[in-house]
């Protein structure tokens, strides 16, 4: 059945909203705002600014800056879409700490860049630790004396007067507890897939633009425009880029190297003439840096061409983002990715950043530092370290054995003759492998749900901040889901308790009637 015209377009004044009665306390943004330690974050954030009131306009608060970044990652929005979403949603405005609903824009979209610059990755790591302490403090049904002492220690960490006392406590020998899960992955950046031919063509075009700028300044002094053969270079690039071949690409790379070498020589001559004539035609800092990157790129490409290979140290794959390096993964889908390498640790479902590097590194070298950070944070060594086979080298095995830590993975050497021990080792290895899958789920959640699969920011520091915010967002969502599970179990317990009380009253009444009869 269909009733035509039941939902007609009404006037804006007649549209009924439920917000006159207040916001819903069970909304996800209201719940998540209670999880985050805003006051502690505000204290750390305020230390970045001066207290002099004469230094211009006041900056946005820490809750507004961090909250906007969290909303952006949770909803996978751009900067402009984030501002528009906050402008339209009263729950998001409550999440940012506003006193009431505002119809105007809370801030400009360009402020999101400043938020990412002010909150570095080290600040995000510190906020992540503050979040963990609050989540442990508010953990339901937590009556264990060891956890209470750990919460007291977390409160004492905020005051410098008790640092010596905490250090003495951590140095005490305690039995190993808990499990530390380690793994690393590549975080791809949003760059064009780099090829040697396209990089040289881009470098040539940038050099030609610099030459034109310098020649415009020297033209009044009677300097003739130098020949760069840009049309021939462009035609040669397009001809080989459309129909590439092994020897054809090598020939095209040789031609582009010659054009870049010519442009670099012309640019040096123009700079020398400008300095001799005392003309103020020097480049900006960004252009000077770009020129240095192009020179490094030319040296690398010339070395690879002469030696007939495709590998070089600190290979540049993007002129605009020269800090990005190729990360070889060996996966069938993407054998090589271009971005930062991220190492994380998972303890009781809580994720922490261990290392972010734009250079390719062997993650097994960071096991000792991760275990020591675990000891500083929890006051004891872990019972087991669950990691893949790459971490299981002799140095790490010796380090873990000396501290009574079990390192997951197959045992080195020959298998024992006792069949029961062999089965026991294989069973333990299987259980460790199953538990280690939790870190793979964390990577999947961060990449599929929160945008870790492609970082779209263009600066090095802002990209690291986005990676840290994604990990922080994942922990906040973990705490939010944990609170929902507790509320669900508590509601079931209340219903079950009412059922027990009702059955008890019914049984007592029936017994009373039977006794009277």
Secondary structure in CASP SS format (residue, H / E / C, confidence):
PFRMAT SS
TARGET T0000
AUTHOR 0000-0000-0000
METHOD secondary structure of the structure
MODEL  1
X C 1.00
X C 1.00
X C 1.00
X C 1.00
X C 1.00
X C 1.00
X C 1.00
X C 1.00
X C 1.00
X C 1.00
X C 1.00
X H 1.00
X H 1.00
X H 1.00
X C 1.00
X C 1.00
X C 1.00
X H 1.00
X H 1.00
X H 1.00
X H 1.00
X C 1.00
X C 1.00
X C 1.00
X C 1.00
X C 1.00
X C 1.00
X H 1.00
X H 1.00
X H 1.00
X H 1.00
X H 1.00
X H 1.00
X H 1.00
X H 1.00
X C 1.00
X C 1.00
X H 1.00
X H 1.00
X H 1.00
X H 1.00
X H 1.00
X H 1.00
X H 1.00
X H 1.00
X H 1.00
X C 1.00
X C 1.00
X C 1.00
X C 1.00
X C 1.00
X C 1.00
X C 1.00
X C 1.00
X C 1.00
X C 1.00
X C 1.00
X C 1.00
X C 1.00
X C 1.00
X C 1.00
X H 1.00
X H 1.00
X H 1.00
X H 1.00
X H 1.00
X H 1.00
X H 1.00
X H 1.00
X H 1.00
X H 1.00
X H 1.00
X H 1.00
X H 1.00
X H 1.00
X C 1.00
X C 1.00
X C 1.00
X H 1.00
X H 1.00
X H 1.00
X H 1.00
X H 1.00
X H 1.00
X H 1.00
X H 1.00
X H 1.00
X H 1.00
X C 1.00
X H 1.00
X H 1.00
X H 1.00
X H 1.00
X H 1.00
X H 1.00
X C 1.00
X C 1.00
X C 1.00
X C 1.00
X C 1.00
X C 1.00
X C 1.00
X C 1.00
X C 1.00
X C 1.00
X C 1.00
X C 1.00
X C 1.00
X C 1.00
X C 1.00
X H 1.00
X H 1.00
X H 1.00
X H 1.00
X H 1.00
X H 1.00
X H 1.00
X H 1.00
X C 1.00
X C 1.00
X H 1.00
X H 1.00
X H 1.00
X H 1.00
X H 1.00
X H 1.00
X H 1.00
X H 1.00
X H 1.00
X H 1.00
X H 1.00
X H 1.00
X H 1.00
X H 1.00
X H 1.00
X H 1.00
X H 1.00
X C 1.00
X C 1.00
X C 1.00
X C 1.00
X C 1.00
X C 1.00
X C 1.00
X H 1.00
X H 1.00
X H 1.00
X H 1.00
X H 1.00
X H 1.00
X H 1.00
X H 1.00
X H 1.00
X H 1.00
X H 1.00
X H 1.00
X C 1.00
X C 1.00
X C 1.00
X H 1.00
X H 1.00
X H 1.00
X H 1.00
X H 1.00
X H 1.00
X H 1.00
X H 1.00
X H 1.00
X H 1.00
X H 1.00
X C 1.00
X C 1.00
X C 1.00
X C 1.00
X C 1.00
X C 1.00
X C 1.00
X C 1.00
X E 1.00
X E 1.00
X E 1.00
X E 1.00
X E 1.00
X E 1.00
X E 1.00
X E 1.00
X E 1.00
X E 1.00
X E 1.00
X C 1.00
X C 1.00
X C 1.00
X C 1.00
X C 1.00
X C 1.00
X H 1.00
X H 1.00
X H 1.00
X H 1.00
X H 1.00
X H 1.00
X H 1.00
X H 1.00
X H 1.00
X H 1.00
X H 1.00
X H 1.00
X H 1.00
X H 1.00
X H 1.00
X H 1.00
X H 1.00
X H 1.00
X H 1.00
X H 1.00
X H 1.00
X H 1.00
X H 1.00
X H 1.00
X H 1.00
X H 1.00
X C 1.00
X C 1.00
X C 1.00
X C 1.00
X C 1.00
X C 1.00
X C 1.00
X C 1.00
X H 1.00
X H 1.00
X H 1.00
X H 1.00
X H 1.00
X H 1.00
X H 1.00
X H 1.00
X H 1.00
X H 1.00
X H 1.00
X H 1.00
X H 1.00
X C 1.00
X C 1.00
X C 1.00
X H 1.00
X H 1.00
X H 1.00
X H 1.00
X H 1.00
X H 1.00
X H 1.00
X H 1.00
X H 1.00
X H 1.00
X H 1.00
X H 1.00
X H 1.00
X H 1.00
X H 1.00
X H 1.00
X H 1.00
X H 1.00
X H 1.00
X H 1.00
X H 1.00
X H 1.00
X H 1.00
X H 1.00
X H 1.00
X H 1.00
X H 1.00
X H 1.00
X H 1.00
X H 1.00
X H 1.00
X C 1.00
X C 1.00
X C 1.00
X C 1.00
X C 1.00
X C 1.00
X C 1.00
X C 1.00
X H 1.00
X H 1.00
X H 1.00
X H 1.00
X H 1.00
X H 1.00
X H 1.00
X H 1.00
X H 1.00
X H 1.00
X H 1.00
X H 1.00
X H 1.00
X H 1.00
X H 1.00
X H 1.00
X H 1.00
X H 1.00
X H 1.00
X H 1.00
X H 1.00
X H 1.00
X H 1.00
X C 1.00
X C 1.00
X C 1.00
X C 1.00
X C 1.00
X C 1.00
X C 1.00
X C 1.00
X C 1.00
X C 1.00
X C 1.00
X C 1.00
X C 1.00
X C 1.00
X C 1.00
X C 1.00
X C 1.00
X E 1.00
X E 1.00
X E 1.00
X E 1.00
X C 1.00
X C 1.00
X C 1.00
X C 1.00
X C 1.00
X C 1.00
X C 1.00
X E 1.00
X E 1.00
X E 1.00
X E 1.00
X E 1.00
X E 1.00
X E 1.00
X E 1.00
X E 1.00
X E 1.00
X E 1.00
X E 1.00
X C 1.00
X C 1.00
X E 1.00
X E 1.00
X E 1.00
X E 1.00
X E 1.00
X E 1.00
X E 1.00
X E 1.00
X C 1.00
X C 1.00
X C 1.00
X C 1.00
X C 1.00
X H 1.00
X H 1.00
X H 1.00
X H 1.00
X H 1.00
X H 1.00
X H 1.00
X H 1.00
X H 1.00
X H 1.00
X H 1.00
X H 1.00
X H 1.00
X H 1.00
X H 1.00
X H 1.00
X C 1.00
X C 1.00
X C 1.00
X C 1.00
X C 1.00
X E 1.00
X E 1.00
X E 1.00
X C 1.00
X C 1.00
X H 1.00
X H 1.00
X H 1.00
X C 1.00
X C 1.00
X H 1.00
X H 1.00
X H 1.00
X H 1.00
X H 1.00
X H 1.00
X H 1.00
X H 1.00
X H 1.00
X C 1.00
X C 1.00
X C 1.00
X E 1.00
X E 1.00
X C 1.00
X C 1.00
X C 1.00
X C 1.00
X C 1.00
X C 1.00
X C 1.00
X C 1.00
X C 1.00
X C 1.00
X C 1.00
X H 1.00
X H 1.00
X H 1.00
X H 1.00
X H 1.00
X H 1.00
X H 1.00
X H 1.00
X H 1.00
X H 1.00
X H 1.00
X H 1.00
X H 1.00
X H 1.00
X H 1.00
X H 1.00
X H 1.00
X H 1.00
X H 1.00
X H 1.00
X H 1.00
X H 1.00
X H 1.00
X H 1.00
X H 1.00
X H 1.00
X H 1.00
X H 1.00
X H 1.00
X H 1.00
X C 1.00
X C 1.00
X C 1.00
X C 1.00
X C 1.00
X C 1.00
X E 1.00
X C 1.00
X C 1.00
X C 1.00
X C 1.00
X H 1.00
X H 1.00
X H 1.00
X H 1.00
X H 1.00
X H 1.00
X H 1.00
X H 1.00
X H 1.00
X H 1.00
X H 1.00
X H 1.00
X H 1.00
X H 1.00
X H 1.00
X H 1.00
X H 1.00
X H 1.00
X H 1.00
X H 1.00
X H 1.00
X H 1.00
X H 1.00
X H 1.00
X H 1.00
X H 1.00
X H 1.00
X H 1.00
X H 1.00
X H 1.00
X H 1.00
X H 1.00
X H 1.00
X H 1.00
X H 1.00
X H 1.00
X H 1.00
X H 1.00
X H 1.00
X H 1.00
X H 1.00
X H 1.00
X H 1.00
X H 1.00
X H 1.00
X H 1.00
X H 1.00
X H 1.00
X H 1.00
X H 1.00
X H 1.00
X H 1.00
X H 1.00
X H 1.00
X H 1.00
X H 1.00
X H 1.00
X C 1.00
END
